[in-house]
Amino acid sequence: MLMLGLLKKVVGDPAQKQLKKNEKVVDKIEALADETKQLSDTQLRQKTEQFKAELKEGSTLDDIVVPALAVVREAAGRVLNEYPYRVQLLGALALHQGNIAEMKTGEGKTLVGTIAMYVQALAGKGVHIVTVNDYLARRDLENYGRIFQFLGLTVGLNESGLSREEKQAAYQADVTYSTNNELGFDYLRDNMVLYKEEMVQRPLYFALIDEVDSILIDEARTPLIISGSVERKTKLYGQADTFVRALKKDVDYTYDVKTKNVQLTDEGVNKAERAFQIDNLYDQKHVQLNHHIGQSLKAHVAMARDADYVVDEGEVVIVDQFTGRLMKGRRYSDGLHQALEAKEGLQVQRESMTLASVTFQNYFRLYANLAGMTGTAKTEEEEFRNIYGMDVMVVPTNKPIARIDKPDLIYKSMQAKFEAVVAEIEALHKSGRPVLVGTVNVDTSELVAKMLHKKRIPHHVLNAKNHEREAEIIENAGQKGAVTIATNMAGRGTDIKLGDGVKALGGLHVLGTERHESRRIDNQLRGRSGRQGDEGSSQFYLSMEDELMRRFGSDNMKTMMDRLGMEEDQPIESKLVSRAVETAQKRVEGNNYDARKQVLQYDDVMREQREIIYKQRMEVIESDNLREVILTMQKAVVERVVTTHTPEAELEEEWDLAAIVSYMNGQLLSENAMTEQQLKGKDQEEMIAFVYEQVKQAYEQKEVDVSPAHMREFEKVILLRTVDRKWMNHIDQMDQLRQGIHLRAYGQNDPLREYRFEGFSMFEAMIAEIEEEVSMYVMKAQVQQNLERQEVAEGKAMQQSTTTEADQKPKRKPIRKSEVAGRNDACVCGSGKKYKNCCGKN
């Protein structure tokens, strides 16, 4: 922060330099005012088509910005009787250039955003105007959307509860009004679709964010989560556990130590069918049972207590294989943790899974262009520039600010402070002057309300418990004698208009009961008064017992007050103290920024992975032919299997050729298609080439047998299902890794570096698993004629990560019987095993 200040003194503020350049552009726009006024409504509307034609012929938006802003300025005057001021044109240019326009309350930000977005909408790529709630989105569309419609552009409203077709129509409009939440959830849902036609959003082109500091700073790290619990009955884990305990190694199941793979033999399958009184373990109706038996086998055979996990305070706790540390809070995915709980006789927890997740910070960075509006952004300028690439342009007010900001009053105790606050409110109320009392939390607002109630002073309270009447309460807050108590949310986006005779009394007085840790929030509160050159005043009442004061060395000041013999109700009114408070706030803001920056560094690991998966997934959906993709995957699998069992450090006689043959015949080729004899005498490269050639020939033969057209859709079905399931498991595992990674600091390791390293390893392992499963399915599963893509799970959208994810039980799509040819074919549920040996391991 200090360095940024020094640089500005040396080279000047780039944002303010740009603002001066924009002054000359505004001169050009104003020079067209008379000429534009002469146009009829029809001629004005025709300008839109003219601008679009110029853009098609190679002009840029910057080339047409002057005449376009002149046109939309005239249109605003005709439609709304609001003719934009010069300063509003300055704000519109700042937005057009992809920056943040800081404009004080009452300066007409909504109109500024509208005229700026007219220019951007001419590109035909879809502009999103983002508000913090549905009420504001609808209000702005109904009022200001008329300007776009007047000029021949289409507008859409994207809100929750719309059907897919309604959402698609809203996003196809030239300008779409929406909340930040709904945009984020639509993005996640679009990346879970099975057909391109199901997507609702277009490529993310331009977002204009109203109250940009609230969304990109205060809520930046809020995760939007689509989550659901996997529909598996926990009691089945207990039944499967009882059955598995009776099985014998090499008789009922086989175990590969190297890969930790456990499979039932034919004898084991028969025992299962007798034990559970069913005819066929591999029938589609027994998929869940099969999965539970498979995970229970793995829990008993491949997982060792006090090595892979421990039981601590009635919970299964994973042991880190590298450090030996307990990884509290982390859980094995895919039902394995539940199988271990059953094995150890503990209560089996329900499975839940995050299907998709993104933070606002990462979602809005996906847009090609971004701009924002707020009354307070300059204090967070460094963060906006470094993370979002936006400069903050402070747009001057249309009329000089007449509000008087008085120095803070500081009291010794909180009790004395609140008594003084109530006395001041009482005096102002008697004079008829309206007061807006700002509090930092709900408790304080209710305390002040209680004290006013005792004094019989009529008042309104606006806090999170009473937000339904927000607009109504705020609109009346400027009336004569009104007393309004509000938390910091106080009516953002709604102007407080002064009632008759209030100006003569001095306008609205804003009374802050405590300084917030962010100067921006305090400035927002002050900005409720003195709009458009109105009279007004503001003052903060503090005490040495306030949280901010206690955190930053108020002890010395309190001692000084005691030495001077100051009374409890005698305040200090000093600009020196106010500056000290501001310095403390700057320190807190710096700390908060550092914390957000660190969280972003962690989030970036997941963001990079998410963008890779979503991009590749979209390529799969859009592709007509995945043949080369499948062959590449198969080659990667062959290379991995061969190199794993033929390490260069070992003699050729020690190579495990039997394992290679077993894997290939079981997963990619028909039984007995390959023998050890065929591999003997070959070096590693020759072996890879030979094995891959066998797989490729089998693949091409299958393509001939089922027809290329059916093969292509079949590959798409398999790939989408496998990627979705593996990605969901990966999100879960990365979240678990994140929760415990800070403990690495105790071992003198950088947690962020460790998270990146392990996250990358886990991502690579997931890609390998996808390649293996897809390759196996494509080779082993029978292709049916009426293929149908299926969702892996259905989810429920939620905003907070603290919400219980088990609230929703998504239905699992059943496996179609016609997709399974027989016990030796691949199970399409996603395990990577033969149908007879696994079928439910997803």
Disulfide bonds with the S-S distance in Angstrom:
none
